[in-house]
């Protein structure tokens, strides 16, 4: 019985999307920030252009396509690492 319960919990954990909580709060047009570790931990800013879910090594991962305020380049960013700075207004 305990083994079955643990197996069910493992299945539930595998079905969760990585970064889902942030992904659900973020909308296209939001101003976000993130820290890019490859650039000496400088805080970056950008606008969300689109949201999508991809699979990396058998795990579903929530991603954001953003345009960087620094250089106007499009980047694909993990939803889990961003912070919402300002919500899009209508």
C-alpha positions as CSV (number, residue, x, y, z in Angstrom):
1,X,0.0,0.0,0.0
2,X,2.7,2.5,0.9
3,X,4.7,1.6,-2.2
4,X,1.6,2.4,-4.4
5,X,1.1,5.7,-2.6
6,X,4.7,6.7,-3.2
7,X,4.5,5.7,-6.8
8,X,1.4,7.8,-7.3
9,X,3.1,10.8,-5.7
10,X,6.1,10.4,-8.1
11,X,3.7,10.4,-11.1
12,X,2.1,13.6,-9.9
13,X,5.5,15.3,-9.4
14,X,6.6,14.3,-12.9
15,X,3.4,15.8,-14.4
16,X,4.1,19.3,-13.0
17,X,5.6,21.8,-15.3
18,X,9.0,23.3,-14.2
19,X,8.3,27.0,-13.6
20,X,4.5,26.7,-13.8
21,X,3.7,29.1,-10.9
22,X,5.6,32.0,-12.5
23,X,4.4,31.0,-16.0
24,X,0.8,31.3,-14.9
25,X,1.4,34.8,-13.4
26,X,3.2,36.2,-16.4
27,X,1.4,37.6,-19.5
28,X,2.5,38.8,-22.9
29,X,3.5,42.4,-22.6
30,X,4.7,42.3,-19.0
31,X,8.0,43.9,-18.1
32,X,10.2,41.3,-16.4
33,X,13.7,41.1,-15.0
34,X,16.2,38.3,-14.6
35,X,19.8,37.8,-13.7
36,X,22.0,36.5,-16.5
37,X,24.7,34.4,-14.9
38,X,26.9,34.5,-18.0
39,X,27.2,38.3,-17.7
40,X,28.6,38.8,-14.2
41,X,25.1,38.5,-12.6
42,X,23.9,41.7,-14.2
43,X,20.1,42.3,-13.8
44,X,18.5,42.3,-17.2
45,X,15.1,43.7,-18.3
46,X,12.8,42.7,-21.1
47,X,9.2,42.5,-22.4
48,X,7.5,39.2,-22.8
49,X,6.6,38.5,-26.4
50,X,5.3,34.9,-26.0
51,X,5.0,32.0,-23.7
52,X,5.6,28.3,-24.5
53,X,6.2,24.9,-23.0
54,X,9.1,22.7,-24.2
55,X,10.4,19.3,-23.2
56,X,14.0,19.1,-22.0
57,X,15.3,15.6,-21.1
58,X,11.8,14.2,-20.5
59,X,10.7,17.2,-18.4
60,X,8.2,19.9,-19.4
61,X,9.7,23.3,-18.9
62,X,7.9,26.7,-19.1
63,X,9.7,29.2,-21.2
64,X,9.3,32.8,-22.2
65,X,10.4,34.6,-25.4
66,X,11.4,38.1,-24.5
67,X,12.9,41.1,-26.2
68,X,15.8,42.4,-24.1
69,X,15.8,46.1,-23.2
70,X,19.6,46.1,-23.2
71,X,20.1,45.2,-26.9
72,X,16.7,44.6,-28.5
73,X,17.6,41.0,-29.1
74,X,15.1,38.1,-28.6
75,X,15.9,35.6,-25.9
76,X,14.4,32.4,-24.6
77,X,14.3,32.5,-20.8
78,X,13.2,30.0,-18.2
79,X,10.0,31.2,-16.6
80,X,11.2,30.1,-13.2
81,X,14.1,32.7,-13.1
82,X,12.2,35.8,-13.9
83,X,10.6,38.5,-11.7
84,X,7.6,40.6,-12.8
85,X,8.5,44.3,-12.6
86,X,5.4,45.7,-14.2
87,X,2.2,44.2,-15.5
88,X,0.9,45.1,-18.9
89,X,-1.9,47.6,-18.7
90,X,-4.8,47.9,-21.2
